Amino acid sequence: MQIGLYLISDNLDVISVVQKNRQGLVPKSFVQQLGRSGHQVEFQTRVYNPRTAKRDFLNFLYERDTHHAIILLVDKGSLHIAENLSNACFIIPLDFSLVQQGNYKNFFSRILAQGIKNFFLYKRLVDDGSYQQALLLPLRNFKCSEISNLTALFRQNILDPNFANQLNSIVETLRARRRPRRKCSHATMYFVDDEEKLFQYGLEQHAQLATGSPHSLLCKLTGYYRFGSKIDVRRHYNLTKESKSHTSISGLFIDCHEQTHSVSGNTHLNMFSNDQLA
């Protein structure tokens, strides 16, 4: 499993430490521990200095789009660069004012041990089919407080030692939203949001995630990754509403690049995890 580990910082001391310790930035004992738990991991470390970079970070990131996961290590002073990436990447914030006596290596060892531990706690859930469907729901169009809590957790509390308990609580609450249609004999289960919209994670793979215009690199990133883990871009959600014994969907829907689409009288919509309509 290849994990892209990206430092975003213009702190030259930090950059020097990371460049000299690319292979040993993550403690070897922790990598071995991951291996014993079934995760054979290779970290590929790169550095992005916003002061000297000749292109924006997304273009820099897509120079090597072969990762199974993406973890960003972001200097507190550069968080604005990654502010729109938290739904796609696993972002570990770095506060270098906490570094003691210039010992950046020990600082990274401590921060990465907690951050990567939390990432794999999440990855265990998102790779499990019974939890995956809840974690990959379209974040703009599935309307409920649990989705807001989920995105806030990954945006604000990624280094919290209680991260796993918070994540499990949110996911179980989302899973409790599953039910079959009320006036239907089929046992198909749907996730139901506050607007009574029904979301079923389809097994069919007839739709394809678009990446050309008008879609941006951010659309592509959010289509391929959720909170740092790569997802299956061939699958999408079937979105509809109950209409007596039938289904129908109408309304306004926001897509992956914040464009609003008006839909009227469709039996259902195909929607990817990044809210793209197919």
C-alpha positions, 0 to 999 in steps of 0.5 A: 500500500503506497501512502503519499505523505506531503509536507506543506510548509515554507519553514526551511528548518522543517523542510531540511529535516523532512528531506533528510529523513524521507524514509525515516520520518514515520517511526520504523517501529510504527511501520512494523506495527502496521505490518503486523496488523496486516498493513504493508505500507510504503510511505512516499514523502514529498515537500511543497514549499508555497514560497518557491513552488512554480504551480499550485498544490493540486497540480503538484499533487497530481504529478504522482497520482498513484497513491492508495492514500494521501496524508497531508502534513500542513504547517499551521501557517499554510493551512489555507492551501489545504482548506478545501481538501479536508474531504478528500485528504487526511490532513494533519495540522502542524504547530511548530511553536510546540517544537522543543529545542529545535528537535523537529524529528521527535516532534514528527515522530510523536505527531505522526504516531497519533495521526497515522494511527487515527488514519488507519482506524478510519481506513479499517472502517471505510474498507469494511463494506458494512461501514463504507456506505455510510462514510462515502455518502455525498457530503453536499446532498445528504442533509443531516447533522451527522454529515456535518459532524463527520466533516468537522471531525476530520477538519478539526479533531484528527489528532484527538486521542478520542478520534476513534470513539467519535468516529464510531459514534457518528458512523453508527448514527448514520447507519441507524438511518438505513431502512427499506422503502415503506410501501414496497415489498423489496428488502433493499436498504436505503440511507434516509436523510432529513429531507426523506431522500433515499440513497442506495449505494449501487452495485451497478457500474454503468456510470463513469466519474467525469474529469474533463471540463467543467470539472476541476482537479478538486472535483477529481480529487474528491471523486477519487479519495474520501478523507485520505483513502482511495475509493472505488470511482466505478460505484455511485449512489442511486438517489430518489424519494418515495412517491406512494408505491413508486419513486420520484425525485425533484429538486435542486442539487449541488454538484462537485464544483458547487453548480446547482442542478434543477431536477424534476420528475426523474425516477432516480438520480445517479450521484457519486460520492463527490456529489457529481451527477451522472 
